[in-house]
Amino acid sequence: MIMDFVLCFWVLMGFVIGWCCYYYNFKRMVMMNNKVKVPKGNLGWPFLGETLAFISSGYTSQPVSFMDKRKSLYGKVFKTHILGTPIIISTDAEVNKVVLQNQGNVFIPAYPKSIRELLGEFSILQMNGSPQKKLHAVLGGFLRSPQLKATITRDIEISVKLTLDSWHHMHFVYIQDETKKITFQVLVKALMSVGPGNDLEFLKREFEEFIKGLICLPVKLPGTRLYKSLKAKDKLTKMVKKIVEERKSAMQKSNENTIPNDVVDVLLRDGVDANDHKQSPSSDFISSNIIEMMIPGEETVPTAMTLAVKFLSDYPVALKQLTEENMALKRQKIDSCDDYNWTDYMSLPFTQNVISETLRMANIINGVWRKALKDVEIKGNLIPQGWCVLASFISVHMDKEIYENPYQFNPWRWEKATANNGFTPFGGGQRLCPGLELSRLEISIFLHHLVTTYRWTAEKDEIVHFPTVKMKRKLPIKVTTL
């Protein structure tokens, strides 16, 4: 009883002290706002700001409504207060382009505390300056290499076919679950050459627990979401670090400059550490990077695959044209007895249009967070030093001034040239996702083998946009073999 009372007392004291510190900082921000000309807007309530309105919009069919309402009141660039941070939000494509391109000397990454806590001190997302540029170049070079393209195309095909073959006797298939089986397995093999088995199952189980905490309250008390996710990361790090150290030891013994087989090899041979040291980076640094790079296999790519099926189910005319294009490729391959290659999949024009339109509407990465290192003015909008900026991709992707009927799935719109700064599903500037071609390849292979193997009927389902984009019922479909 006494221990419980003491614990409650200190929790209450911590809350009171935290509230007082926060309220002081909030008042200081308001005073600074009065002295410096920042964009118009409303900071809302102390502590909460406008977070509740921001979150609630994510559970509607139009999550951009939070941005649209304030854009109509204050203009395309406005200030607000969400997720514990006073912030300037840009819904302007040209302003976003400047924010994305001015890395290091003007803007640095600045993400919510839960993300910083989970990704840790070696996070790629938080890395800045010369180390980030070098790491980006090294990874990009490997992911674009002909050797990897040939290998990973076969690996994706095998994973897709195995998953599709398992559907034959299933009454309903839950696409959101099935796509994760494909993408996580392929990505982990490319990252550290771990194939199917107990190790892969362990990694997948712990990673699913880890990623749940990326957007949550930054409270690390036992039993909280962040606490559970940090524990899962500890287990992941231990296993990945063991693989890295074994590989490092083998590489030192061989003394051969062999062609890298995976990302671990690349980082051990060509990587730089967080401080831009030229010697081989530490095992902790590489392990942290590898875990962070697993995110597309569990979240972004499988979500894009799932939503492509959702949109195609809702628009049968698009599905018909996609099927005809892919059936033509399949007949061509049967007649020539040739294997598929990277170019075959990436050269299907309508399939790529479907992928682009899916990415535009899905907005899996809905924006990026940055912090201004100095006062900067963009298109007449002053962003003061120390302020955070959210460059909103979703607002631009759903802007009717850029896209006609933005809420309508229309792959044919991509037959016309579209301004690059109006389409940023993979980010932009120095932090443009180095795996964007690989992501498109995975989705292309999945759609090709899906539409040339099955017909399906989708159950009614809804898209949820917060805390991450997903299907409410995991998109159940009933399949019929061709």
KERO-286696 format. One line per 10 residues: their letters; for each residue x negated, y negated, z of N, C-alpha, C. Coordinates in steps of 0.1 Angstrom, whole numbers. Each point is the difference from the previous one (the first is absolute). Layout:
<recs>
a	X Y Z X Y Z X Y Z; ...
</recs>
This chain:
<recs>
mimdfvlcfw	-8 12 0 8 -12 0 -9 -13 0; -10 0 9 -9 -11 1 -7 -2 -14; -5 11 -5 -7 -1 -13 9 -6 -11; 12 5 0 10 -5 -10 2 -15 2; 1 -4 12 3 -14 3 -12 -9 -5; -12 5 3 -12 -7 -4 -1 -1 -15; 3 11 -7 0 0 -14 10 -10 -6; 12 0 5 10 -9 -4 -4 -14 2; -6 -3 12 -4 -13 3 -10 -6 -10; -11 9 -3 -10 -5 -10 5 -1 -14
vlmgfvigwc	10 9 -4 6 -2 -13 8 -13 -1; 7 -3 11 8 -12 0 -10 -12 0; -11 0 8 -9 -11 0 -7 -2 -13; -3 12 -7 -6 -1 -13 10 -7 -10; 13 4 1 10 -6 -9 1 -15 3; 0 -5 12 1 -14 4 -12 -8 -5; -12 6 2 -12 -7 -4 -1 -1 -15; 4 11 -7 0 1 -14 10 -10 -6; 12 -1 6 10 -10 -4 -5 -14 1; -6 -3 12 -5 -14 2 -11 -3 -10
cyyynfkrmv	-10 9 -3 -10 -3 -10 6 -2 -13; 10 9 -4 6 -1 -13 7 -14 -1; 8 -3 10 8 -13 -1 -9 -12 -1; -12 1 7 -10 -11 -1 -5 -1 -14; -4 11 -6 -5 0 -14 11 -4 -10; 12 4 3 11 -4 -9 2 -15 0; 0 -6 12 2 -15 1 -12 -7 -7; -12 6 2 -11 -6 -7 1 0 -15; 5 11 -5 2 2 -14 11 -10 -5; 10 -2 8 11 -10 -4 -6 -14 -1
mmnnkvkvpk	-9 -4 11 -6 -13 0 -9 -2 -12; -8 11 -3 -9 -1 -12 8 -2 -12; 11 7 -1 9 -1 -11 5 -15 -3; 2 -7 12 5 -14 -1 -11 -9 -5; -13 4 3 -11 -9 -4 -5 3 -15; 1 13 -4 -5 3 -13 12 3 -9; 0 -4 -12 11 2 -10 -1 14 -5; 8 9 5 1 13 -5 13 2 -7; 2 10 -8 13 2 -7 12 0 9; 11 -4 -5 13 0 8 4 14 4
gnlgwpflge	8 1 11 5 13 4 4 -1 15; 2 12 6 5 1 13 -7 11 8; -7 -4 11 -7 10 8 9 9 9; 13 -4 0 9 9 8 -2 -1 15; 3 11 7 -1 1 14 -14 3 4; -4 -5 13 -13 4 5 -1 15 1; -12 6 -3 -3 14 0 7 7 -11; 13 0 -2 7 7 -10 -1 -6 -14; 0 -14 1 0 -7 -13 12 4 -8; -2 3 -13 11 5 -9 -1 15 -3
tlafissgyt	-7 7 9 -3 14 -3 13 8 -2; 10 -2 8 12 8 0 7 -1 -14; 1 -13 -5 5 -2 -13 -8 7 -11; -13 -1 2 -10 6 -10 2 15 -1; 1 7 12 2 14 1 13 5 -5; 11 -8 4 13 5 -4 2 -1 -15; -7 -9 -7 1 -1 -15 -5 13 -6; -10 6 7 -6 13 -6 9 11 0; 11 -1 8 10 11 0 12 -2 -9; -1 -11 -9 10 -3 -9 -4 5 -14
sqpvsfmdkr	9 -1 -10 -3 3 -14 -9 -10 -6; 0 -12 6 -9 -11 -6 -9 -5 11; -11 7 3 -9 -4 10 -7 -14 -2; 1 -5 -12 -6 -13 -3 9 -11 4; 12 3 6 9 -10 4 -6 -10 10; -8 5 9 -7 -8 10 -8 -11 -7; -7 4 -10 -9 -10 -7 9 -9 -8; 10 6 -7 9 -8 -9 7 -12 7; 5 3 12 7 -9 8 -9 -12 4; -12 3 4 -9 -11 4 -6 -7 -12
kslygkvfkt	-2 7 -11 -4 -6 -12 10 -11 -5; 13 3 1 10 -9 -4 0 -12 9; -4 1 13 1 -11 9 -13 -8 0; -12 6 -2 -12 -7 2 -10 0 -12; 4 8 -10 -9 1 -12 -7 14 0; -8 2 -10 -6 13 -2 -11 4 10; -6 -11 7 -9 2 10 5 -6 13; 1 8 11 6 -5 12 -6 7 12; 2 -6 12 -5 6 12 11 7 8; -4 10 7 9 7 9 -9 6 11
hilgtpiiis	6 10 8 -6 6 11 5 14 1; -8 10 -5 5 14 0 -11 9 6; 4 11 6 -9 10 5 -10 -6 9; 4 -10 8 -9 -6 10 -10 -10 -6; 2 -4 -12 -10 -9 -7 7 -12 -7; -4 -12 4 4 -11 -9 -6 1 -13; 7 -1 -11 -6 4 -13 7 -9 -11; -8 -2 -11 5 -7 -12 2 11 -10; 12 1 -6 4 10 -10 0 -7 -13; -6 7 -10 0 -5 -14 8 10 -8
tdaevnkvvl	10 -5 -7 8 8 -10 -3 -5 -14; -10 -8 -1 -4 -6 -13 -12 8 -6; 2 5 -12 -10 9 -7 -13 -7 -2; 0 -13 -3 -13 -7 -2 -7 -2 13; 7 -3 11 -6 -2 13 -6 13 4; 8 11 -2 -5 14 4 -13 3 -7; -1 -3 -13 -12 2 -8 -12 -6 6; 2 -13 4 -12 -7 6 -4 6 13; 10 4 9 -3 7 12 -8 13 -2; 5 8 -10 -7 13 -3 -14 -2 -5
qnqgnvfipa	-2 -10 -8 -13 -2 -6 -10 -7 9; 4 -7 10 -9 -7 8 -3 8 13; -8 10 -1 -3 9 11 -14 -4 6; -1 1 13 -12 -2 7 -3 -14 4; -1 -9 -10 -4 -14 3 12 -9 4; 12 4 -4 12 -8 3 10 8 9; 3 13 -5 10 8 8 -7 13 4; 4 5 11 -4 13 5 12 8 4; -1 14 0 12 8 4 4 -3 14; 13 0 3 5 -2 13 13 7 2
ypksirellg	-1 13 5 12 8 0 5 1 15; 13 4 2 6 2 13 -9 9 9; 1 -3 13 -9 7 10 1 15 -1; 12 6 -2 1 14 0 -8 6 -12; -1 -6 -11 -8 5 -11 -15 -1 3; -4 -12 6 -14 -1 4 -4 10 10; 8 3 10 -3 9 10 -2 14 -6; 9 4 -9 0 14 -5 -12 2 -10; -2 -10 -9 -10 2 -10 -14 -2 6; -2 -8 10 -12 -1 7 -10 -10 -5
efsilqmngs	-12 0 6 -10 -10 -4 -6 2 -13; 0 12 -6 -6 2 -13 10 0 -12; 12 -5 3 11 0 -10 -4 -7 -13; 3 7 -11 -1 -6 -13 9 -12 -2; 12 1 6 9 -11 -1 -5 -13 6; -8 2 11 -5 -12 7 -14 -4 -4; -6 9 -8 -14 -3 -5 0 -12 -9; -11 -8 1 0 -12 -8 -14 -3 -5; -1 -9 -10 -13 -4 -5 -7 10 -8; -13 0 0 -9 9 -8 3 15 3
pqkklhavlg	1 4 12 3 15 2 12 4 -7; 11 -8 1 12 4 -7 -1 1 -15; -7 -10 -6 -3 0 -14 -7 13 -5; -11 3 8 -8 12 -4 8 13 2; 7 1 11 8 12 2 11 1 -11; 6 -11 -3 10 0 -11 -6 5 -13; -12 -5 -3 -6 3 -13 -4 15 0; -6 5 11 -4 14 1 12 10 -2; 11 -3 7 12 8 -1 6 -1 -14; 1 -12 -5 6 -2 -13 -8 8 -11
gflrspqlka	-13 -1 1 -8 7 -10 2 15 0; 1 6 12 2 14 2 14 4 -5; 10 -7 4 14 3 -4 3 -2 -15; -9 -8 -7 2 -1 -14 -10 9 -8; -8 8 6 -10 8 -7 7 11 -8; -5 3 -12 5 11 -8 0 13 7; -10 3 8 -1 12 8 13 2 9; 3 -11 8 11 1 9 13 1 -8; 1 -8 -11 13 0 -7 3 14 -5; -10 8 -5 2 13 -5 4 10 11
titrdieisv	-7 -1 11 2 8 12 14 -2 6; 3 -13 3 12 -3 7 12 2 -8; -1 -1 -13 12 2 -9 4 15 2; -10 9 0 3 14 2 6 3 14; -6 -7 10 5 2 14 14 -4 2; 3 -12 -6 14 -5 1 10 10 -7; -4 4 -12 9 10 -7 2 12 8; -10 6 6 2 12 8 9 -3 11; -2 -11 7 8 -3 12 15 -2 -4; 2 -8 -11 13 -2 -5 7 13 -4
kltldswhhm	-6 8 -7 6 13 -5 3 9 12; -9 1 9 3 9 12 12 -5 8; 1 -13 1 11 -6 8 13 2 -8; 0 -3 -13 12 2 -8 5 15 -1; -10 9 -1 3 14 0 8 5 13; -4 -7 11 7 4 13 14 -4 1; 5 -8 -10 14 -5 0 10 10 -5; -4 10 -7 9 9 -8 11 5 9; -3 4 12 10 6 8 5 -9 12; -2 -13 -2 5 -10 10 13 -6 -4
hfvyiqdetk	9 0 9 13 -6 -3 -1 -15 -2; -6 -7 10 -3 -14 -2 -15 -2 2; -5 -10 -7 -14 -4 1 0 -14 5; -8 -2 10 -2 -14 6 -12 -6 -6; 2 -9 -10 -11 -5 -7 -11 -7 8; 4 -8 10 -9 -7 8 -10 9 7; 5 12 5 -9 9 6 -9 7 -10; 6 4 -11 -7 8 -10 -12 -8 -7; 2 -13 -2 -10 -8 -6 -12 -1 9; 2 -1 13 -11 -1 9 -9 12 0
kitfqvlvka	6 12 -3 -8 12 0 -10 -1 -12; 5 -6 -11 -9 -1 -12 -11 -10 3; 4 -12 4 -10 -11 0 -10 1 11; 4 5 12 -10 0 11 -10 11 -3; 4 11 -5 -10 11 -3 -10 -5 -11; 5 -6 -10 -9 -5 -11 -10 -10 6; 5 -10 7 -9 -11 5 -10 5 10; 4 9 9 -10 5 10 -11 8 -7; 3 7 -11 -10 7 -7 -10 -10 -7; 6 -11 -5 -9 -10 -7 -8 -7 10
lmsvgpgndl	5 -2 12 -7 -7 11 -11 8 6; 3 13 4 -11 7 7 1 15 -3; 5 4 -12 0 14 -5 6 10 10; 10 -4 7 8 10 9 12 5 -8; 0 13 -2 11 7 -8 11 5 9; 10 7 -5 11 6 7 -6 9 11; 7 -1 12 -4 9 11 3 -7 13; -5 5 11 2 -5 14 -5 -14 1; -12 -3 -5 -5 -14 1 9 -10 -6; 5 3 -12 9 -9 -7 13 -2 7
eflkrefeef	5 11 6 13 -1 8 -2 -9 12; -12 2 7 -3 -8 11 -1 -15 -3; -7 -3 -11 -2 -14 -4 14 -6 -3; 8 8 -7 13 -6 -4 9 -2 12; 0 9 9 8 -1 12 -4 -12 9; -13 -2 2 -5 -11 8 1 -13 -7; -1 0 -13 1 -12 -8 14 -6 0; 10 9 0 14 -4 0 3 -7 14; -6 5 10 2 -6 13 -8 -13 1; -12 -1 -6 -8 -12 1 7 -11 -8
ikgliclpvk	6 2 -12 5 -11 -8 13 -5 5; 7 7 9 12 -6 5 -2 -12 8; -12 -3 5 -2 -11 8 -6 -13 -7; -1 1 -13 -5 -12 -7 8 -12 2; 13 1 1 8 -12 2 9 4 13; -5 -5 11 7 2 13 -4 -10 10; 6 0 12 -4 -9 10 -14 3 5; -9 -10 1 -14 2 4 -2 3 15; 7 11 4 -1 4 15 -6 14 0; -11 1 8 -7 13 0 3 8 13
lpgtrlyksl	11 -2 7 3 8 12 3 14 -4; -3 10 8 4 14 -3 14 2 -4; 3 7 -10 13 2 -5 5 -9 -11; -7 -12 -2 4 -9 -10 -5 5 -14; 6 -6 -10 -3 5 -14 -15 -3 -3; -5 -11 4 -14 -3 -3 -9 9 7; 3 3 13 -8 9 8 -1 14 -7; 12 5 -5 0 13 -6 -8 0 -13; 1 -11 -8 -7 -1 -12 -15 -1 2; -4 -7 10 -14 -1 3 -6 14 4
kakdkltkmv	8 8 7 -5 13 4 -1 9 -12; 9 -1 -10 0 7 -12 -13 -4 -8; -3 -13 0 -12 -4 -7 -13 6 6; 0 1 13 -12 5 7 -2 15 -5; 11 7 -2 -2 14 -5 -4 0 -14; 6 -9 -8 -4 0 -14 -15 -4 -1; -4 -10 7 -14 -5 0 -10 11 3; 3 8 10 -8 11 5 -3 10 -11; 11 3 -7 -1 10 -11 -7 -5 -12; 3 -12 -4 -6 -7 -12 -15 -2 3
kkiveerksa	-3 -5 12 -14 -3 3 -8 13 -1; 5 11 4 -7 13 0 -3 3 -15; 9 -2 -9 -2 3 -14 -11 -9 -6; 1 -13 4 -10 -10 -5 -14 4 5; -1 3 13 -13 3 5 -6 13 -6; 8 10 -2 -5 12 -7 -5 -3 -14; 8 -8 -7 -4 -4 -14 -13 -8 1; -1 -9 9 -12 -9 1 -12 9 3; 1 10 9 -11 8 3 -4 8 -13; 10 6 -7 -3 7 -12 -7 -8 -11
mqksnentip	4 -13 -1 -5 -9 -10 -15 -3 4; -3 -2 12 -13 -3 4 -10 12 -2; 5 12 2 -8 12 -2 -3 2 -15; 10 -3 -9 -2 3 -14 -9 -10 -7; 0 -12 5 -8 -11 -7 2 -1 -15; 12 3 -4 3 -1 -15 11 -10 -2; -2 -8 -11 10 -10 -3 10 5 -9; 9 9 6 10 7 -8 12 -9 -3; 8 4 -10 12 -8 -3 10 2 12; 6 -11 5 9 1 11 13 8 -4
ndvvdvllrd	5 9 9 12 7 -2 12 -6 6; -2 -9 9 12 -6 7 -5 -13 6; 10 -7 7 -3 -13 5 -10 0 12; 0 11 7 -10 1 11 -14 0 -6; -2 7 -11 -13 0 -6 -4 -14 -5; 10 -7 -6 -2 -13 -5 -5 -10 11; 7 1 11 -3 -9 11 -13 3 7; -3 13 1 -13 3 5 -12 -4 -9; 2 1 -13 -10 -3 -9 -1 -15 -3; 11 -6 -3 0 -14 -5 7 -10 9
gvdandhkqs	6 4 11 8 -9 8 -9 -10 8; 6 -10 5 -6 -9 9 9 -1 13; -6 -3 11 8 0 12 6 -14 2; 8 -2 11 8 -12 2 -9 -12 1; -13 1 3 -9 -11 1 -9 -2 -12; 4 7 -11 -7 -1 -13 -15 5 1; -2 10 9 -13 6 1 -2 10 -12; -12 0 -5 -2 9 -12 -2 14 3; -3 4 13 -2 14 3 14 7 0; -1 13 0 12 8 0 10 -4 11
pssdfissni	12 -3 -2 10 -4 10 2 10 11; 4 -4 11 2 9 11 12 10 -2; 0 11 7 11 10 -1 13 -6 4; -1 -9 10 13 -7 5 5 -9 -11; -8 -7 -7 4 -9 -10 7 8 -12; -7 11 -4 6 8 -11 13 6 4; 0 6 12 12 7 5 12 -9 0; -2 -13 5 10 -9 1 5 -4 -14; -9 -2 -10 4 -3 -13 8 11 -7; -4 13 2 6 11 -5 15 1 5
iemmipgeet	2 -1 13 13 1 6 9 -11 -6; -5 -12 -2 8 -11 -5 3 2 -15; -9 7 -7 3 3 -14 10 11 -2; 4 7 11 10 10 -1 14 -6 -2; 2 -13 3 13 -6 1 8 2 -13; -7 -3 -12 8 2 -12 6 14 -2; -7 10 5 5 14 -1 12 3 8; 2 -8 11 11 3 9 11 -10 -2; -3 -12 -5 10 -11 0 3 -5 -14; -10 -7 -6 3 -9 -11 3 9 -13
vptamtlavk	-8 9 -4 2 8 -12 12 9 1; 2 8 11 12 8 0 13 -8 1; -1 -12 6 12 -9 0 3 -4 -14; -10 -4 -8 2 -4 -14 6 11 -8; -5 12 2 6 12 -7 15 2 3; 3 -1 13 13 2 5 10 -10 -6; -4 -13 0 8 -10 -5 2 0 -15; -11 5 -7 2 2 -15 11 10 -2; 1 11 7 10 10 -1 14 -7 3; 0 -8 11 12 -7 4 5 -9 -12
flsdypvalk	-8 -8 -5 4 -10 -10 4 8 -13; -8 10 -4 4 7 -12 13 8 1; 3 4 13 13 7 2 11 -10 -2; -2 -13 4 10 -10 -1 2 -6 -14; -11 2 -8 1 -5 -14 -3 11 -10; 10 7 -4 -2 12 -8 -6 -3 -14; 3 -12 -5 -6 -4 -13 -15 -1 0; -5 -5 11 -15 0 2 -5 14 2; 7 8 7 -4 14 2 -1 8 -13; 10 -3 -8 1 7 -13 -12 -4 -9
qlteenmalk	-4 -12 -1 -11 -5 -8 -13 6 6; -2 -1 13 -12 6 7 -1 15 -3; 11 7 1 -1 14 -3 -4 3 -14; 6 -7 -10 -3 2 -14 -15 -2 -3; -6 -11 6 -14 -3 -1 -9 11 5; 4 5 12 -9 10 6 2 14 -6; 12 3 -5 3 13 -7 -9 0 -13; -1 -12 -7 -8 0 -12 -14 3 3; -6 -6 11 -13 3 4 -2 15 3; 9 6 7 0 14 4 -1 9 -13
rqkidscddy	9 -3 -9 0 8 -13 -13 -2 -7; -5 -12 0 -13 -2 -7 -11 8 7; 0 1 13 -11 8 7 2 15 -2; 13 5 -1 2 14 -3 -4 3 -14; 3 -8 -10 -4 3 -14 -15 0 -1; -7 -9 7 -15 -2 -2 -8 9 9; 7 6 10 -7 8 10 -11 -7 8; 1 -13 0 -9 -9 8 4 -2 14; -9 -2 9 3 -4 14 3 -15 0; 8 -4 10 3 -14 2 -13 -7 5
nwtdymslpf	-1 -13 -3 -11 -8 7 6 -13 5; -9 -8 6 4 -12 6 7 -9 -10; -6 -1 -12 5 -9 -10 14 4 -5; 3 13 -1 13 5 -4 11 -6 9; -2 0 13 10 -5 9 1 -15 0; -11 -6 0 -1 -15 1 4 -7 -13; 2 7 -11 3 -6 -13 15 2 -4; 8 4 10 14 1 -2 6 -14 2; 4 -8 -10 4 -14 3 12 -1 8; 11 7 -3 12 -2 8 -2 5 14
tqnvisetlr	-7 11 2 -3 5 14 -7 -10 8; -10 -7 -6 -7 -11 7 9 -12 3; 10 -2 -9 10 -11 2 9 4 12; 3 12 1 9 5 11 -8 -2 13; -13 4 0 -8 -2 12 -2 -14 4; -2 -9 -9 -1 -14 3 13 -6 6; 11 4 -6 13 -5 5 3 6 14; -4 12 2 2 6 13 -8 -7 11; -13 -3 -4 -9 -8 10 6 -14 2; 5 -6 -10 5 -14 2 12 0 9
maniingvwr	9 10 -2 12 0 9 -2 6 13; -10 9 1 -2 7 13 -7 -9 10; -9 -8 -4 -8 -9 9 -5 8 13; -7 11 -3 -5 8 11 -10 -8 8; -8 -8 -7 -9 -10 7 7 -13 -3; 7 -6 10 8 -11 -2 -7 -14 1; -13 1 4 -7 -13 1 -14 3 7; -8 -11 1 -13 1 7 -1 -11 10; -7 2 11 -2 -10 10 -14 -5 0; -1 -13 0 -13 -7 0 0 -11 10
kalkdveikg	-12 -4 4 -2 -12 9 -9 -10 -7; 4 -13 1 -8 -10 -6 -12 -4 9; -12 0 -6 -12 -4 7 -2 -15 1; 7 -7 -9 -1 -14 0 13 -6 -7; 2 -13 2 12 -6 -7 -1 2 -15; 11 5 -6 0 2 -14 14 -5 -6; 0 -7 -11 12 -4 -6 2 7 -13; 12 6 -2 3 8 -12 13 -5 -5; 0 -6 -12 12 -5 -7 8 -10 10; -7 -8 7 6 -10 8 4 5 14
nlipqgwcvl	-3 13 3 3 6 13 -13 1 8; 0 -6 12 -12 0 9 1 12 9; -10 8 0 -2 12 9 -11 -4 9; 3 -3 13 -10 -5 9 -9 11 5; -12 -4 4 -10 10 5 6 7 12; -2 14 0 5 8 11 14 5 -2; 7 -5 -9 14 5 -3 -1 13 -8; 9 10 3 2 12 -8 9 -3 -12; -3 7 -11 8 -1 -12 5 14 -4; 13 1 -3 5 13 -6 3 -3 -15
asfisvhmdk	-8 6 -9 3 -1 -14 10 11 -3; 13 -4 -2 11 9 -2 1 6 -14; -4 12 -2 2 6 -13 14 3 -4; 8 5 10 14 3 -2 8 -12 -5; -3 -11 5 8 -12 -4 -3 -3 -15; -13 1 -4 -3 -2 -14 6 10 -9; -1 13 4 5 11 -8 15 -1 -2; 7 -6 9 15 -1 0 4 -14 -3; -8 -8 -6 3 -14 -4 6 -1 -13; 13 -5 -1 7 0 -12 -6 -10 -10
eiyenpyqfn	-8 -9 5 -7 -9 -10 -11 7 -8; -5 11 6 -10 8 -7 5 12 -7; 10 7 7 6 12 -5 15 -1 -2; 5 2 -12 14 -1 -2 7 12 7; 11 -3 7 7 10 8 -9 9 8; -7 -6 9 -11 7 7 4 12 8; 13 1 4 4 11 8 5 12 -9; -1 -2 -13 4 11 -10 -13 7 -4; 0 14 0 -11 8 -4 0 0 -16; -10 -6 -5 -1 -3 -14 -14 2 -5
pwrwekatan	-4 13 -3 -14 3 -5 -3 -7 -13; 10 -3 -8 -2 -6 -13 -5 -15 1; 1 -6 12 -5 -14 1 -15 0 -1; -7 11 2 -14 1 -1 -6 1 -14; 10 1 -10 -5 0 -14 -4 -14 -4; 4 -10 8 -5 -13 -2 -11 -4 10; -8 -9 -4 -11 -3 9 5 -8 12; -5 4 11 4 -7 13 -13 -6 7; 2 -12 5 -11 -7 7 -6 9 11; -14 2 0 -6 9 9 2 -5 15
ngftpfgggq	0 -13 2 2 -4 14 14 1 5; 9 5 -9 14 3 4 2 14 3; -11 8 -1 2 15 3 -13 4 7; 2 3 13 -12 2 9 3 12 9; 5 12 -5 2 11 9 -13 6 6; -11 -3 -6 -13 5 5 -9 -11 6; 6 -11 3 -7 -12 5 -7 -7 -12; -11 -7 3 -7 -7 -10 -13 -6 5; -7 -7 -9 -13 -5 3 -10 10 4; -9 -3 9 -11 9 4 6 13 7
rlcpglelsr	12 -1 5 6 11 7 10 8 -8; 0 -2 -13 8 8 -9 -3 15 3; 11 8 2 -2 14 4 -8 8 -10; -12 5 4 -9 8 -9 7 13 -5; 10 4 7 6 13 -4 13 -2 -8; 2 -12 -6 13 -2 -7 2 9 -12; -10 3 -7 1 9 -12 3 15 5; -7 4 11 3 13 6 14 1 4; 6 -11 6 14 1 5 9 1 -12; -2 -7 -11 8 1 -12 -1 14 -6
leisiflhhl	-12 6 0 -2 13 -5 9 10 8; -1 0 13 8 9 8 15 -1 -3; 5 -12 0 14 -2 -3 3 5 -14; -8 -2 -10 2 4 -14 1 15 -1; -10 7 7 0 15 -1 12 6 7; 4 -6 11 12 5 8 12 -2 -9; 2 -12 -6 12 -2 -8 0 9 -12; -11 2 -7 -1 8 -12 5 14 3; -6 6 11 4 14 2 13 2 7; 5 -11 6 14 1 6 10 0 -11
vttyrwtaek	-1 -10 -10 11 -1 -10 -2 11 -11; -11 7 -1 -2 10 -10 3 14 7; 3 0 13 3 13 7 14 1 5; 5 -11 5 13 0 7 10 -11 -6; 12 2 2 11 -10 0 4 -1 15; 5 -11 4 4 -1 14 12 -10 2; 7 2 11 10 -9 4 -3 -5 14; -1 -13 1 -4 -6 13 12 -3 9; -1 3 13 9 -4 10 0 -15 2; 11 -5 5 0 -15 4 -10 -2 11
deivhfptvk	-8 -11 -2 -10 -3 10 -3 -15 -1; -6 -6 11 -3 -14 0 -15 -2 3; -5 -11 -5 -14 -4 3 0 -9 12; -9 4 10 -3 -8 12 -13 -7 -2; -1 -13 3 -12 -7 -3 -9 -4 12; 5 4 12 -8 -3 12 1 12 10; -12 3 7 -13 -7 -1 -8 3 -12; 3 11 -7 -6 3 -13 12 4 -10; -3 0 -12 10 3 -11 1 16 0; 13 4 1 3 14 0 15 2 -3
mkrklpikvt	3 13 -3 14 4 -2 7 4 13; 12 -5 2 6 3 13 2 15 2; 4 7 -11 2 15 2 -11 8 -7; -11 -6 -4 -12 6 -6 3 4 -15; 11 -5 -5 4 2 -14 2 15 -3; 11 6 4 3 14 -3 5 1 -15; -5 10 -7 4 2 -14 3 15 -2; 9 3 -9 3 14 -3 -6 2 -14; -9 10 -1 -7 2 -13 5 12 -8; -1 -1 -13 3 11 -9 -12 2 -9
tl	-5 13 -1 -11 2 -9 3 0 -14; -8 -6 -9 2 -1 -14 -2 14 -6
</recs>
